[in-house]
Amino acid sequence: MLILLHLAAVILAPLNVWPSGESKLWHAVATPFWPYIEAADLNHGYRFFGPDPGPSHLVRYHLEMPDGTSREGVFPNLAEERPRLLYHRYFMLSEHLNGLYEGQMIAKSESAPGQPEDSPQRRAAELDYNAMVRSYADELLRRTGAKSVHMELIEHDFPSPEESLSGLRLDDKSLYRKLDDLGTFTEQKP
């Protein structure tokens, strides 16, 4: 009986993904299992992979080196970040930055008419976002020895099924768009 209950919990956890996760039937069946699903760590964030994972986000950067040369790069970059877990770390960093960007944009849009534009929520969202941007810039400067870095937050969308069938490649430039110009940074002196 315990094995059957565990198997039911294993099956119910991924069913939390939309559209089944929003059905009343799913809630009625899964609610009693949810404490066990959480305690057994069976809810592994399946929404990340399906049914529509959404666009990914990149940080594009331009480095000015002390000798006058320049270098460009982007992270995450599977060609440079090895092993694969390191690539995933950079991927999570760029996605975290995008989450802060979206939070800042939501805070800006939720400012009520007549309310001061520097509400505590908006200021906190901007401070978090700007602090994270600065920390990424500092790390790039430290790792590369560059004298300055200019960064942009980029969104990389997927082609639609129709676009894929018509031959649009996943790396087509039309699938990339700049969300935010993060600015140019130099090393901070203590």
N, C-alpha and C positions, 0 to 999 in steps of 0.2 A: 504494500500500500504506500509506503514512504517513497519507493522508487517511482510509482505512478504520479504521486503528488509533485515530486521533484521534476519529472518529465513534463508535467503540465506547466509548471513555473518556467521551465526552459523554453517552452513553446509560446507561452503568453508574453514573455518579455519583448521579443521582436515584433509582436503584433501591436505594440504600443505605437508603431510608426503609422503616420497618416496614410490612408484614410481610416483604417480599422481602429486606430487608437482614439478616434473621436466618436466612435459609435457607442450607443447606450448599452448594447449587448456586451461589447468588450469590457466596459466599465463594470457591469454587473458580474461578469465572470472573473475579471482580473483583480478586482478590489480586495477580496480575501487573500489573494496570493501576494499582493504587493509588499507587505512587510518581509515575507520570506525572500522575494526577488531582490529586494534591497540588501537584506542581511547576507544573502549568499552571493552578492555582487554579480547578479545575472543580467542587470540592465546595463549593457555596454555601449549605449549611445548609438543605436542603430540608425537614428535619424541622420547621422553624418553621411551615411552611404546611400540612403534611399528614402523615398523613391526619387527624390530630386535633390542632390547634394548642393546645388547652387554654385555660384561662381567661386573661384579661389582668388586669393589676394597675394600680391607680391610687393616687395619694397625694391624699387629701382634706385640705384645710387650712381653718382658721378664723383670720382675722387680727384682732387688736385694734389699731386705729389710735390714734395719739397724741391725736386729737381726740375719742375716746370712741366713734366709730363702729366697726362691724365689717364685714368682708367675708369671703365664703367662696369657695373655688375648688377646683379639682381639676386635677391633671396626670397624664397628658397630656390636653390639651383641644384638639381639632382646630379649634374655633371661635376660639381665641385664638392658637394657635401656628402662625404662617405664616412662611415657606413650609413645605411638607409635610416637608421635611428637618428643620426645627426640631421639628415634632411628633414625628417619629421619634426625635429625640434625647431628648425628654422621655419617650417611650415606653420607650426603652432604660434611662433612669434609673430609672423605676418598676419595670421588670422586674429590673434589677440589685439594687435594694433588696429585692425579693421573693426573689431568689436568696440574698441574705445572710440574710434572715429564715428561709428554709428550712434553710440551713446551720446556723444557730443552733439551730433546733428539732431537727435531726438530732443535733447535738452534745449537746443536752440528753437526748435519748432514748437515746443510746448510752452514757450513764454507767452503768457496771456497778454492780449492787447492792454496797454496801459500799465503793465507790470514792468519793473525795471529789467533791462536786458542782462544785468549782472546778478541774476537770482543765485542763491547758494547752490542749487542743483547744477545750473549752467556753469558756474565758476568751478565747481568740483569736477565736472566732466571735462572741462577744458584743461584744468591742472593735471588730471590723470593722463589725458591724451598727450599734452605737451611734455610731461615728464617722461613718458614712455618713448616718444619721438627723440627726445634729447639723449636718453640712455642708449638707444640704437645708434645714434650718430656718434656718441662718445666711444662706443665699442668698435665701430667701423674705423674711427680715427686711431684708436689704440692698436688694433690688429694690423692695420695697413701702414701706419706711419704717415698717413696723408696729412697735409696741412689744412684741407677743408673737404667737406663732403656735402653734396646736394642730394636730397632724397625726395622721392615721390611715392605715394601709395597708389598702386595699380590694381584694377579689377580685371580678372581674366575669366570671361564667360565661356560657356560651352556652345558649340553650334547646335542648332535645332536638328532633329532627325532629318528634316527635308534638306537643310544646308549640308549635312554630312553626306546624304545620298547624292547631292549635286557636286560633291568633290571639295567642299570647304574643309581645309585642314584645321586641326585643333590649334595649331600655332599661327593661324592667320592673324595678321595685324588688326583686322577689323574686330576681333574678339577681345582686344585689350582697350581699356579706357582709364584715363587718369582720374582718380577720385579726389586726390588732394596733393598739392605741392607742399611738402613738409618743410621746405626751407633749406638754407645753406648754413652749415655749422663749422666752427673752428674749435680747436682745443681750448677748454676752459682752464685758465691759470688759477691755481689755488691762492 
